[in-house]
Amino acid sequence: MVKLWTRQHIKSLDELKENGVIRIEKNHLDKKFEEISDYIINLYSWFVNQAEKKVPKPEGVEFPIWCSVSEENMLRPTKDEIVYIIEANENEVIYFDGAKWDYVLNHHYVPKDENDEREYTEDIAKKGFANSFSFLDDKTSHLYPEEKRRVMESWHRIFDIDKWDIFRVQANIWEIRPEMIKDILYDK
């Protein structure tokens, strides 16, 4: 069993009571991310497609639940959000590198290592690009299909954990069932 911490809206308690399970739906993301929700949902959808290759997604699940792997690095409860302390079976957990996920959120190439990063930077500079921002921009990505493919193919590396570090490693699960909940933390 693996111990995880996840901060969720307090209304998730109602969902648990009504449905017997907590799941993240598109409308949750729309509310949370507001004007950038389409951008985030597009990237989360990519994540879902990759993550379900590692841990099969239960029927009816739309998006994963983000979790911290340590109490020290967990998001704290707020007035409107609570923290579930859960225990999940190891085979239900999708680990990924949160620092590498930041590359994905910013549409960057995720390098294998420092050498690969240097080679990539040199290669795009030789091609006349200052950075990789434009490769996935909706307005210009059609001009750079090979570079877009190269960047997106690198994203799977977020699942490569090079070093276990509680400040980098994050976890996802597909749902929270009542038996997984060991405690709930509220804002004081």
C-alpha positions, -999 to +999 in steps of 0.1 A: +000+000+000+011+035-008+002+066+013-008+097-007-022+132+000-046+150-023-064+183-019-099+184-033-128+208-031-149+203+000-179+195-022-161+162-030-175+149+003-210+153-012-198+134-043-184+106-022-217+104-002-239+105-034-218+084-057-196+063-034-165+075-053-146+107-060-137+113-097-124+143-116-147+154-144-142+179-171-165+204-154-143+203-123-114+214-144-134+241-161-143+256-127-108+253-114-088+266-143-115+290-157-101+309-188-072+285-193-093+254-189-092+244-226-054+246-226-051+225-194-078+200-205-059+194-238-027+186-219-046+165-192-061+146-221-027+138-234-017+127-199-048+105-196-039+087-229-004+080-217-012+072-181-039+046-189-012+027-207+005+023-173-025+018-151-058+010-168-085+037-163-117+024-148-148+029-170-164+062-164-133+080-153-124+112-172-093+126-156-068+116-129-066+128-093-033+146-086-016+135-053+015+143-033+038+115-023+047+131+010+031+150+038+059+176+037+051+185+001+013+182+001-010+210-007-025+222+026-062+225+033-079+258+027-113+273+035-129+255+005-105+226+001-097+196+022-069+171+021-076+134+018-050+111+033-054+079+013-038+045+009-038+030-025-025-002-039+009+003-056-005-010-089-032+018-089-006+046-087+008+065-117+041+082-107+056+110-127+081+137-125+064+170-117+094+191-129+092+173-163+054+179-163+062+216-161+080+212-195+048+197-209+026+225-195+049+250-213+050+229-245+088+223-242+109+193-252+116+170-222+152+160-224+166+126-214+195+142-196+217+173-197+236+160-228+203+155-246+191+189-236+223+206-249+221+187-282+184+196-286+191+233-279+220+233-303+199+216-330+170+240-329+194+269-328+211+256-360+176+255-375+171+292-366+148+288-336+154+307-304+133+283-284+106+257-288+075+278-279+062+281-314+062+244-323+030+237-305+013+271-307-020+268-325-012+296-348+022+283-360+025+246-352+014+236-387+046+252-400+068+229-379+052+194-380+085+175-374+095+197-345+060+195-330+062+156-332+097+157-317+086+178-287+054+158-281+072+124-284+096+136-256+068+141-232+065+104-223+097+110-203+076+125-175+070+090-164+108+083-161+117+089-125+154+096-125+157+102-088+130+098-060+126+133-047+094+142-028+095+177-043+096+164-079+078+131-078+040+132-079+013+106-082-020+102-099-048+078-092-080+074-112-105+076-083-109+077-045-130+050-030-142+052+007-119+024+018-089+043+006-095+073+028-076+071+061-081+107+073-093+141+061-076+173+070-095+205+073-084+241+074-080+253+110 
